[in-house]
Amino acid sequence: MGYELVELGDVIANIATGPFGSNLKVSCFVPKGFPVVDGANLRGYKLTDNITKFVTDEKARSLSRSIAHRGDVVATISGNVGQVAYIPDDSAYAGYLCSQRQFKMSFDTNRVYVPYLVYYLHTREGQHQILSFVNQTGVPALAQPTKNFKRIVVPLPSLKQQMAITRIPELLDDAIELNSRTNGYLGELCESVAAQQMDSQDKLADLCHQVNDKVPCDEAQLDSYVSTESLLPNKGGRETASSLPSTGKVTAYKAGDTLVSNIRPYFKKVWLADQSGTCSGDVIVFRANDRRDAAYVYSLIRSDSFFDYVMLGSKGTKMPRGDKKQMMGYPVSRHCDAQGLALLNSAAEKLCANRRQNVALSELRDVLLPKLMSGEIDVSKVEVPTQPNSHLYEN
């Protein structure tokens, strides 16, 4: 495969950092409005729409230099350095305001197929180049991010070859996204079925209990450790954290348990476990008293009304947390009819199966990607669209 080595600066059309902290304070955020990107939206190859921060349109216009649009690439400056994602053509919003910890780039699409570039920056070689600019003291951060990012060298074959190389990873990611969307619909179905159980004379404590089984951190496994951020929606893989705590103990959970983030419960972060593992102390583990009710318990806890109820008992202002005891008083019907329970169990089984398939698809993609980039896998017969990059800008 023929290619040239190109510095990103040669193909970057525009690059800009997020606003200074004084221009984007906590007081600027509103419940709905213009979306603000943070690290939770950059965990994959594409920017995800699990947006938790918004500003007014007027505020966004005043910071227009830091707005990223469809087809742009957004990267993290500090914290989880190495995060790089592009905004796809089917994003929920046409534009996103970068936070203080991000910067955005637009590329010359006559020379660069944007997904190819992002996939390359996720390879070992791409990550090595990004991380070589990280300072070694305090919170990890890119030194002179816009200047140094331009110095990153990428192998750049023809535009058609770039598209052919990324075709398989893109198809795998499409399958992952489809499974994730399906799981969202399945979750909503579970809520609907549970809501039809009209008798609310019982309490959540009659159906389940909170688990507090602890194990030492050195006995935990990274691929099954869940943090509060792991529970954000629209995750493509196992939905686990990027690192484990080094000391102390963590909570153990089992397959069938429902995991809920107890931080800022106005964001609905809930997950039905499909395996055993461990989680952080800010994740609450609910276990059905009768394991046959596991899907029903998940469906009840997943509802908006449960999180509204938790907010009524939450404590704190900047970082509110739910009252664990108060949660167990949430009014429910202890019994779910046989037809409803069968439907819930079927939906939960499919939900977990989709998540396991996403893990396998993610692992396959990560194995294939370096082989495709290096030319070890021949892509000469891969069919690609006739208008490269056009899909990034369709409305």
Sequence and secondary structure as in RCSB ss.txt:
>XXXX:A:sequence
MGYELVELGDVIANIATGPFGSNLKVSCFVPKGFPVVDGANLRGYKLTDNITKFVTDEKARSLSRSIAHRGDVVA
TISGNVGQVAYIPDDSAYAGYLCSQRQFKMSFDTNRVYVPYLVYYLHTREGQHQILSFVNQTGVPALAQPTKNFK
RIVVPLPSLKQQMAITRIPELLDDAIELNSRTNGYLGELCESVAAQQMDSQDKLADLCHQVNDKVPCDEAQLDSY
VSTESLLPNKGGRETASSLPSTGKVTAYKAGDTLVSNIRPYFKKVWLADQSGTCSGDVIVFRANDRRDAAYVYSL
IRSDSFFDYVMLGSKGTKMPRGDKKQMMGYPVSRHCDAQGLALLNSAAEKLCANRRQNVALSELRDVLLPKLMSG
EIDVSKVEVPTQPNSHLYEN
>XXXX:A:secstr
   EEEEGGGTEEEEEE   GGGS GGG BSSSEEEE GGG SSSB      EEE HHHHHHTGGGEEETT EEE
ESBSSTT EEE  TT SSSEEEE TTEEEEEE TTT  HHHHHHHHTSHHHHHHHHTTB SSSS BBSSHHHHHT
T EEEE  HHHHHHHHHHHHHHHHHHHHHHHHHHHHHHHHHHHHHT     EEGGGTEEEE  EEEGGG  GGGE
E TGGG SS  S    S   SSSEEEEE TT EEEE BSTTS  EEE SS EEE TTEEEEEESSGGGHHHHHHH
HTSHHHHHHHHHT B SSS B  HHHHTT EE S   HHHHHHHHHHHHHHHHHHHHHHHHHHHHHHHHHHHHHT
SS  TT    SSTTGGGG  
